[in-house]
Structures are given as structure tokens and as C-alpha cells.
Amino acid sequence: MATRTIETWEVTRIPRRDFAASYFWYEPGEHVVFAGPTGTGKTQLCFVLLEFTATPDCPAYVIVSKPRDPVTEKEGKRLGYRFTDRWPVERKVQEAWDGPPSGYIIWPKFGDIDKDIPRAAAVSRAVLSDRYTQGVRGKKGILVCDDTVVKSKIFNLDREMTTHIAMAKAMSVGSWFFVQRPTDAGKAALWSYGNSEHLFLARDPDGRNRDRYGEIGGVDPKQVAAITEQLGQHEFLYIKRGKVNGQQVMCIVEAK
């Protein structure tokens, strides 16, 4: 590992896969935020983390909200996740021998402008509702809510997602949120900042957004703003909310 000096702060840099394998201490039920503009690599980082975090006993439920998503398609196949366009799904016969997958890609059908939004909203709502019910029954899981603003404002799922944020942690059902801007993205996006144990902040050219990162980071706001301003492409500042053994956990997760 190397360090980078930013103003008066030294920040440890960790290669992405090393971080995911050895430094991302995730407990079922914890919430995660990936923050940054489109194209900063939030989805790619998410799947690297899921590779080392999701298991058949605590699977990932990736709810897709758009017609095409090459990264999700590629990574879902790489990790052996089960693809489905509806929810719930029946258990496959093969799973009796191989066991259940470590994750599901729930991808509603798209192609009809008059039906796409209500169909996708209904499938997404079904996943959120089912995982809440299963969480009450002791079933762990990770809800991956890419395009959080779409789900909140276009699919009208703010109530369901904020319910998960507020209550599902106790049931070991974590929610992973993707937010392009730290403001004006629906209640779920704003609540996710204040209730997440893990924050991944990408570089944002908008100074006001960087200032907001400083407010939500739980550490020196000037430090957070300065570090995120100087991040490279597809790099992230990672902050573990709260202290571990009396120390603040913060590092730069490298692009590779």
C-alpha cells in the first residue's frame, strides 16, 4: 500500500481487489452509499465488493432500472448470479445439487414506452416487499438499488426504500444505494447518507457537492472535500462511519 499526501493529510491508497478482499469489513444489515456523477465507476466497484461479500446465505438482490446496463450484465454473469425479469422466482431444480446463487439480477423487461415504467416499478416494489418480509423471518440479504433517484422519483418507491433504511438493518438486510448528487435525489438518497456505515465518494467537479460530502463524511469536512477533489478516474474515497478500535477508517480505493 502507498500513501498520498493531500495538503497536510496522508491517505492510504489500496488496490481495489485488495480492499474488497481484506479491508471491507461488512456485516449483514449494514447500508452502503456509492456517490458520484455518472461514469465514475460506481457499479463496477459495487460488483467487486459483492464478489467478496455476498454469499448464498446473504445473497445480493440487484434491482435493475434501465433497459441496458453492460456492466451489470457482464459482472452478473461473471459472478454466476441468476437473471430474472420477475419476482419472486421459483427455485431451480439444479439448485438442489449446486445450492442457491450468491446473487440475483432482477431485470424487468423493457421495450414498450407505455408499460416499461409501471412494469419495472411493480417488479422493484415486489423485491423490496419480499426482502422485508423475509428479513422479518431471519433471511439475510443485500439490496442493491442502482439508479436510486429513478426508483425514488420515477418508480415512486421512496416509502419502501426509506422503510428498509430505517428498519431493515435489525433484520440483517442491508441496502446499497447509488447517488449521483448528494441533494435533490429523493428521501431515500438523503436518508442513505445519514444511515449508512460505509461511504464511497467519487470525484465530483461541483464544489457544492464536494462540500456536501464533507458534511456527511463524519470527519473533517475540509479533508473530505480536498481528497475527493484530487481523486483520479474511478478512484473512491472510502469512509467507515464511526471509529474502529478508536481510529477513523478512511482510505483511497484505487481504480484497479
C-alpha positions as CSV (number, residue, x, y, z in Angstrom):
1,M,0.0,0.0,0.0
2,A,1.1,3.5,-0.7
3,T,0.1,6.9,0.7
4,R,-0.8,10.1,-1.0
5,T,-0.2,13.5,0.7
6,I,-3.1,15.9,0.2
7,E,-2.5,19.2,1.8
8,T,-1.5,18.2,5.4
9,W,-3.2,14.7,5.3
10,E,-1.7,11.4,4.4
11,V,-4.3,9.0,2.9
12,T,-3.6,5.3,2.4
13,R,-4.1,4.0,-1.1
14,I,-5.3,0.4,-1.5
15,P,-5.7,-1.5,-4.8
16,R,-9.4,-2.2,-5.4
17,R,-9.4,-6.0,-5.1
18,D,-7.1,-6.0,-2.1
19,F,-9.5,-3.5,-0.4
20,A,-12.6,-5.7,-1.2
21,A,-10.9,-8.9,0.0
22,S,-9.2,-7.7,3.1
23,Y,-10.3,-4.2,4.2
24,F,-14.0,-4.0,3.6
25,W,-15.4,-5.2,6.9
26,Y,-19.1,-5.6,6.1
27,E,-21.7,-7.0,8.4
28,P,-25.1,-8.2,7.2
29,G,-27.6,-5.4,7.5
30,E,-25.2,-2.5,7.1
31,H,-26.0,0.1,4.5
32,V,-23.6,1.4,1.8
33,V,-23.6,4.6,-0.4
34,F,-21.8,5.0,-3.7
35,A,-21.8,8.7,-4.5
36,G,-20.6,10.4,-7.7
37,P,-21.6,11.6,-11.1
38,T,-22.4,9.1,-13.9
39,G,-19.3,7.4,-15.3
40,T,-17.3,7.4,-12.1
41,G,-17.4,3.6,-11.9
42,K,-19.9,3.1,-9.0
43,T,-21.4,-0.1,-10.5
44,Q,-18.1,-1.7,-11.2
45,L,-16.9,-1.1,-7.7
46,C,-20.1,-2.4,-6.2
47,F,-19.7,-5.8,-8.0
48,V,-16.1,-6.1,-6.9
49,L,-17.3,-5.7,-3.3
50,L,-20.1,-8.1,-3.8
51,E,-17.7,-10.7,-5.1
52,F,-16.2,-10.9,-1.6
53,T,-19.3,-10.1,0.4
54,A,-22.5,-11.7,-1.0
55,T,-23.0,-15.4,-0.2
56,P,-25.8,-18.0,-0.7
57,D,-26.7,-17.3,3.0
58,C,-26.6,-13.5,2.4
59,P,-27.2,-13.0,-1.3
60,A,-27.3,-9.8,-3.3
61,Y,-30.5,-8.7,-5.0
62,V,-29.5,-6.3,-7.8
63,I,-32.6,-4.4,-9.0
64,V,-32.0,-3.0,-12.5
65,S,-33.9,0.1,-13.6
66,K,-32.9,0.7,-17.2
67,P,-33.1,-1.2,-20.5
68,R,-29.4,-1.6,-20.9
69,D,-26.6,-1.9,-18.4
70,P,-23.5,-3.5,-19.8
71,V,-21.5,-3.5,-16.6
72,T,-24.3,-5.2,-14.6
73,E,-24.8,-7.8,-17.3
74,K,-21.1,-8.6,-17.6
75,E,-20.5,-8.7,-13.8
76,G,-23.7,-10.6,-13.0
77,K,-22.6,-13.3,-15.5
78,R,-19.0,-13.3,-14.2
79,L,-20.2,-13.9,-10.6
80,G,-22.8,-16.6,-11.6
81,Y,-25.8,-14.6,-10.5
82,R,-29.2,-15.7,-11.6
83,F,-31.0,-13.4,-14.0
84,T,-34.8,-13.0,-13.8
85,D,-37.3,-10.5,-15.1
86,R,-39.8,-11.0,-12.3
87,W,-40.1,-11.6,-8.6
88,P,-40.5,-13.8,-6.7
89,V,-38.9,-16.8,-8.6
90,E,-39.1,-20.5,-8.1
91,R,-36.1,-22.4,-7.0
92,K,-34.4,-24.1,-9.9
93,V,-34.0,-27.9,-9.8
94,Q,-30.3,-27.6,-10.3
95,E,-30.0,-25.6,-7.1
96,A,-30.9,-28.8,-5.2
97,W,-27.4,-30.0,-6.0
98,D,-25.4,-26.8,-6.6
99,G,-27.1,-24.7,-3.9
100,P,-28.6,-21.3,-4.4
101,P,-26.6,-18.5,-6.1
102,S,-24.8,-15.7,-4.2
103,G,-26.9,-13.1,-6.0
104,Y,-29.8,-12.3,-8.4
105,I,-30.1,-9.8,-11.2
106,I,-33.7,-8.7,-11.2
107,W,-34.1,-7.1,-14.6
108,P,-37.7,-6.3,-15.7
109,K,-38.5,-6.4,-19.4
110,F,-38.1,-3.1,-21.3
111,G,-39.2,-2.1,-24.8
112,D,-42.7,-0.7,-24.5
113,I,-42.8,3.0,-23.6
114,D,-46.3,2.8,-22.2
115,K,-45.6,-0.2,-20.0
116,D,-41.9,-0.1,-19.1
117,I,-42.2,2.2,-16.0
118,P,-45.2,0.6,-14.3
119,R,-43.8,-2.9,-15.0
120,A,-40.3,-2.1,-13.7
121,A,-41.8,-0.3,-10.7
122,A,-44.0,-3.3,-9.8
123,V,-41.1,-5.7,-10.0
124,S,-38.9,-3.5,-7.9
125,R,-41.6,-3.0,-5.3
126,A,-42.1,-6.8,-5.2
127,V,-38.4,-7.3,-4.4
128,L,-38.4,-4.6,-1.7
129,S,-41.6,-6.0,-0.1
130,D,-40.4,-9.6,-0.3
131,R,-37.0,-8.9,1.2
132,Y,-38.6,-7.0,4.1
133,T,-40.9,-10.0,4.8
134,Q,-38.1,-12.5,4.5
135,G,-35.9,-10.3,6.7
136,V,-38.5,-10.5,9.5
137,R,-38.2,-14.3,9.1
138,G,-34.5,-14.2,9.6
139,K,-33.3,-14.3,5.9
140,K,-30.2,-12.1,5.4
141,G,-29.6,-10.2,2.1
142,I,-28.1,-7.2,0.3
143,L,-30.5,-5.0,-1.7
144,V,-28.5,-3.2,-4.5
145,C,-30.5,-0.2,-5.5
146,D,-28.7,1.2,-8.5
147,D,-30.2,4.4,-10.0
148,T,-31.7,5.3,-6.6
149,V,-33.2,8.6,-7.9
150,V,-35.1,6.6,-10.6
151,K,-36.5,4.3,-8.1
152,S,-37.4,7.1,-5.7
153,K,-38.9,9.7,-8.0
154,I,-39.9,7.8,-11.2
155,F,-40.9,4.5,-9.7
156,N,-42.3,6.2,-6.6
157,L,-40.6,3.8,-4.2
158,D,-39.3,6.3,-1.7
159,R,-41.5,4.9,1.1
160,E,-40.4,1.3,0.5
161,M,-36.7,2.2,0.4
162,T,-36.8,4.6,3.4
163,T,-38.5,1.8,5.3
164,H,-35.6,-0.5,4.5
165,I,-33.1,2.2,5.6
166,A,-34.8,2.8,8.9
167,M,-35.8,-0.8,9.9
168,A,-34.1,-3.5,7.9
169,K,-30.7,-3.2,9.5
170,A,-32.0,-5.0,12.6
171,M,-33.1,-7.8,10.2
172,S,-29.7,-8.1,8.6
173,V,-31.0,-6.8,5.2
174,G,-28.6,-4.2,4.0
175,S,-29.3,-1.6,1.3
176,W,-26.6,-0.4,-1.1
177,F,-27.5,3.0,-2.8
178,F,-26.1,4.8,-5.8
179,V,-26.5,8.6,-5.8
180,Q,-25.3,11.0,-8.4
181,R,-25.8,14.1,-6.3
182,P,-25.9,14.4,-2.5
183,T,-29.1,16.6,-2.7
184,D,-32.4,16.6,-4.6
185,A,-32.4,12.9,-5.2
186,G,-35.4,11.8,-3.1
187,K,-35.7,11.0,0.6
188,A,-34.1,7.5,0.1
189,A,-30.9,9.0,-1.2
190,L,-30.7,11.6,1.5
191,W,-31.5,9.2,4.3
192,S,-29.0,6.7,2.9
193,Y,-26.2,9.2,3.6
194,G,-27.1,9.6,7.3
195,N,-27.8,6.0,7.9
196,S,-25.0,4.2,6.0
197,E,-22.0,2.6,7.7
198,H,-19.9,2.7,4.5
199,L,-19.4,5.7,2.2
200,F,-17.7,5.6,-1.2
201,L,-17.2,9.1,-2.6
202,A,-16.0,9.7,-6.2
203,R,-14.5,12.9,-7.6
204,D,-17.2,15.5,-8.3
205,P,-16.4,18.7,-10.2
206,D,-19.2,20.5,-8.5
207,G,-17.7,22.3,-5.4
208,R,-21.1,22.4,-3.7
209,N,-21.4,18.6,-3.9
210,R,-17.9,18.2,-2.5
211,D,-18.9,20.5,0.4
212,R,-21.9,18.3,1.0
213,Y,-19.6,15.2,1.0
214,G,-17.7,16.9,3.8
215,E,-20.9,17.3,5.8
216,I,-21.9,13.7,5.6
217,G,-18.5,12.1,5.9
218,G,-18.3,12.2,9.7
219,V,-14.7,13.5,9.5
220,D,-13.1,16.9,8.9
221,P,-15.2,18.4,6.1
222,K,-12.2,20.2,4.6
223,Q,-10.3,17.0,4.5
224,V,-13.0,15.1,2.7
225,A,-13.6,17.9,0.1
226,A,-9.8,18.2,-0.6
227,I,-9.3,14.5,-1.0
228,T,-12.4,14.0,-3.3
229,E,-11.3,16.9,-5.5
230,Q,-8.0,15.2,-6.2
231,L,-9.2,11.7,-6.8
232,G,-8.3,10.1,-10.1
233,Q,-10.7,8.5,-12.6
234,H,-12.6,5.6,-11.0
235,E,-11.0,6.2,-7.6
236,F,-13.1,6.5,-4.5
237,L,-12.6,7.9,-1.0
238,Y,-13.8,5.3,1.4
239,I,-15.1,6.3,4.9
240,K,-16.2,3.9,7.5
241,R,-18.7,5.8,9.6
242,G,-17.8,5.6,13.3
243,K,-14.4,4.5,14.6
244,V,-12.8,1.1,14.7
245,N,-10.7,0.5,17.8
246,G,-10.8,4.2,18.4
247,Q,-9.5,5.1,14.9
248,Q,-11.2,6.7,12.0
249,V,-11.1,4.3,9.0
250,M,-10.6,6.2,5.7
251,C,-8.6,5.4,2.6
252,I,-8.5,5.8,-1.2
253,V,-9.7,2.8,-3.1
254,E,-7.8,2.6,-6.4
255,A,-9.3,2.1,-9.8
256,K,-7.7,-1.3,-10.2
